[in-house]
Amino acid sequence: MTTTDAPPEKRPKRRRVALSVLIWVTLAPGTLWLLGRAFGLERGPLITFFAGTPFVAAWTVIPFLGALAAKRWRAAVVAGLVAAGMGACVLPRAVPDLDKGPSDGVALRVLTLNTLYGEADPAQIVQLVRDNDVAVLAVQEFTPGGEAALKAAGIGQLLPYQQLSAATDAGGSGLYSRYPMLTQATRRNDGGFQQAFATIQPAGAVAVHVESVHPLAPVGPEMYPRWAADLREQPHAGGDGPLPILLGDFNATLDHEELRDLIDTGYRDAADAVGEGLTPTWPSFDGSSGLVTIDHVLVDERIGVRDLRVHTVRHSDHRAVLASLTIPTAG
């Protein structure tokens, strides 16, 4: 009689080989992800997936610990380097920067919210403005119904100066300000969404350019290049004019090269500056905190960041982002 069973002495060897293969297989996704993140290789559908980089970074600890436990030292070295690399990409967002910009100047609080086709609770928005002494409110997915609801809730009494471009689809945009708008207009980005903008000058401060930002979401092949174009065409920082403040739904995280390139023109991300860069803003339903951070306040590096808080708003799938800034004094 014959048998196909392996000799007993070969079985442990097979198990060791299988375990080694398993460790390397679990290590491969994180390794490839790190290479893509480091070299800005997100393309096509990968654009959406790269928003989940913090979750992949957490995963890379598992093959590292597994390799250590199994005493697969070469795999452990590679896994350790991958975990460290992913950590270097992600973890600084949870640590306040030493340089948050100037601390002396004129205080300015700004609030941004994607209102989900104007459905976000207008009374809660107005309450956030009132309770937090907000001087500038930016809204996206701003509809005629949303405009009417905010007006009825009393937004005009708090922020009387306005640049409003409501639309019946997701492309509407609005800006509300406590201070007069020295210039104001709305532009339509490559993705077809409107972006309201204005120049304001808080009392005693230099003039600032504020813009309600809303690039197209990268959710299909025809949208990928337009999403990238929308981010590339945002106003750059560092010029001689009014200091720019971009606030809104960027449909991008700090793991997207296009957004990092925009920041590198001379912005600081307010959430990243104060150690809140991993606080998620979308999708938020029924009080949930969300999964990814796509709503941002970007400020010219000559503007200081004091604080940032995120608030859940009823009937919106985005959370509101409230930033406390310091604007340089005039003169």
N, C-alpha and C positions, 0 to 999 in steps of 0.2 A: 504493500500500500504506500502511496506517495502523498505528500502534503505540500502546499504552497506557502505554509507559514515560514516567516524568516527565522533564522537561527536566533536563539535568545540573545546572543552577544551583539547582534546587529540592531535589535529593537531600540536600545538606548541611543545608538548613533543616529538612527532615523528620527527619533524624537528631538534630538539636539539640532539636527539639520532643519527639521520642520519649524522648531522654535526660532532658529536664526532667520529663516525665510520670513516668518510672520513678523518679526521685529523690523526687518528691512522694508517689508511691504507697508507696515504702518508708518514708517519713517518717511517714505517716498512722498506722500502728498504735501507734508509740511515743507520738505526740502524744495520741491518744485514751486510751492506757493511763495516761499521766501525769495527765490530767484526772481519770480515774476514781480513781487512787491518791490524788491531792491532796484530792479531795472525798469520799472514802469511798463511792464509787458501786458497790462490788462487791455484786451481787445475784444470786440464783439460781446458775446454773452458773459465773458469773464469780468466785464465792467461791473455787472450787477453782483456777481459772486464776491468780488474783492471788497465789497462793503462788509462782508463777514470776516475780515482778517482778524479782528480781536478774538473771535471764537476759534479760529484755526491756531492762533498763537497759544491759546489755552490748551488745545489738543496736543501741541508738540511736546508738552511735558510728559504725556503718557508714554510714548515710545522711549523717551529718555529714561524714565524710571524703570520701564520694562527691561531695557537693555542693561541697566545697572543690576537689577535683580537677577537677570539671567547670566550675568558676568560675560556679556558680549561686549568686550571693551572697545573694539573698533566702532561698532555700531553706537555705543554709548558716547564716544567722542563726537561722532557726526551728529547724533541726536542732540547732544549738549550744545554744539555750535548752532544748530538750527533753532533750538529753543531760545538761546541767547540772542540770536539775530532777530527772531520774531518779537522777543521781548523788547529789544532796542527800538523796534518800529512802533510798538504799541504802548508800552508802560509809561514813557515820559508824559503822555497825556493825562495821567492820573497824578502827576506831581507838579505842584505850582512852579512856574518859572522864577528864577532869581530876578530876571528883568521883565517886569510887567509894564514897562513904559513909565513915563513921568507920573509922580504922585501929586505934584503941585499943579494946580490949574482950576478950571471950571468944571464942576460935576455935570454930567449928562447921562441920563438913564434912557435906554432904548429898548424897545420890545418888538419882537417879530413873531408872526404866526401865519401858517398856512391854514386858512379857514374852511377847507374842504367844501368848495363850491358855495361859500358864504353861509354854511350851516353852523359854524362855531357859535357858541352861546354868546350873544352880544352883551348881555348884562355882566357876564363873568369877565369879558375882555375889558369893559369899561371899569369894572371893579379893580382889575389888575393895574390898569393905568392910574386910577385914583390912589390906590393903596401904596403903590410903589413910586409915586412921583415921576411917572414916565413922561418924557418930553417929546419923544419921537416913537410913533407906532408904524410898523410896516406890515402890510397884509398881502398875502398871495391867495390865488384861487378866489378872487374878490368879485362877487357878482352884484348885479343891481339889488337883489333881495338882501344880500349881506350889507350893502351900503345903506339901504333904508333902515335895516334893523339896528345898525350901529348908531345911525342918526337919532332914531327913536329912543335908544338907550342913553343918549346924552353925551356921545363922544365929542360933539362940537363945543360943548361948554368947557371941556378940559383941553382939547387940542383943536383950536379953531382954524388953523391954517392947513390946507389940504391940497393934495394932488391925487385925484382919484380917476382911475381908468377901469371901471367895472366892465365885465364881460359875462356872457351867459355860459361860457365854458370855463375851463380851468385857467385860462390865460389872463384873467383880470388881475390888477395890481393897484395898491393904494399906499399913500403916505399921509400920516396925520402928524402935525407938529404944534408945539406950544409957541414956537417962534415964527416970525414972518419968513416966508420963502422969498429969498432975494431973486432966485431964478427957479423955474420948475417946468417939467415936461415929462413925457412918457416916451420910451422907445420900445420897439418890438424886436426881440432877439431872433436869432436864426431859427430857433425852434418854434417860433410863433407866439410865445408868451410875451406879455407886456411887462415892462419894468418902470414903475414910477420913480422919478428922482427929483431932487431939489437941493438947492444951496441954502443953508440956514446959518445964522450967526448968533449963538447964545450970548447973552449979555456978558461983556468982558472977555469973551473968547475969540479965537480966530474963526473964520468961516469954515464950515465942513460941508462936504458933498455926501448926502445920504441917498441910498438907492435900495429899493425893494427888489431883491434878486430872486429869479426863478428860472433857471435853465430847464430845458426839456429833460424829462426822465429817460434814462437809457434802457427802455424796455422792449426794443425791437430793432431789427437790422437797419431799417431806414432811419432810426432815431440816434444810433450810435454816433455818426459824424456830426450831427446837429447838436447833440449834447456836448461833445468836445468843443465845437465852435462856440457855443454859448459861454462856456467857462473861459475859453481863451479871449473872448471879446469883452469880458467884464473890465471895468476901469482899473487900470494898474495904479499901484501906490507909488509914492516917492516923487511925485511931480511938484511943480511950483504953485499950482492952484490950490483951491480949498482941499483940506485933508479928507480923504475918502473914508466913508464907513459903508460897508456892504452888509446888508442883513436880510436873511430870508431862507427859503428852501432851496438849497444849492443842488439837491439830488446827487450829492457826492459826499464822501467821507475823506478824512485825512489819509486814507489808504489809496486814493486815486491821484495819479500823477498830475492830471490836469488841475486839480484843486491845489496841490502842493506847488505847482509852478506859478499859479496866481498868487499864492501867499508869498512866494519867494520874490515877487516884485517889490515887496516892502510892507507887507501886512503882518499882523499877528492875529491868530485865531483866539478870540476872547476866552472860550471855554478851555482851550489848551493852556493858555497863559495862567489860569487860576487852578489848574488841576482837575477840571471837570470835562476834559476832552473825551472821556469814555461814557459820559452820561447820555443815554439814548434819547432820541426825539421822535422816532417813527418806527413802526406803526403803533399808535397809541389808541386803544379802544377801551371804553368802560373803565377808565382809570389805570390801565396798564401803562408801564413805563416805556414800552417799545423795545426795539432790538438794535437799531443802528442810529448813528449820529449824522444826519444829513442837513439839519438846520443849524446855521452858523451866524455869528457876528464877526466880521473881519474888520479890523481897524488899522489905519496907517500906523506904522511903528512910532510915529511921533505923538500918538494918543496913548494914554495909559489905561490899563484895565484894573479896576478895583475889585469887582465881584461879578459873578454870573450865577443865575439860578434858572431852573427849568420848571415850568408849571404845566400840569395837565389841564386841558380846557375841554369842557363838555362838547360833544358832537363834532369834534375835529379828530382826524387821525394823526395829527402832528401835535407835539407839545410846544408851548410858547417858550421862547428864549428871552430872558431879561438880563441885560448887561449894564453894569455901572461903569462909566467911563470918566476919564479926566482929559479935558480938552485944553491945549495950551492957551495961555492968556494972550490977548491981543496987545500989540505995541512993542 
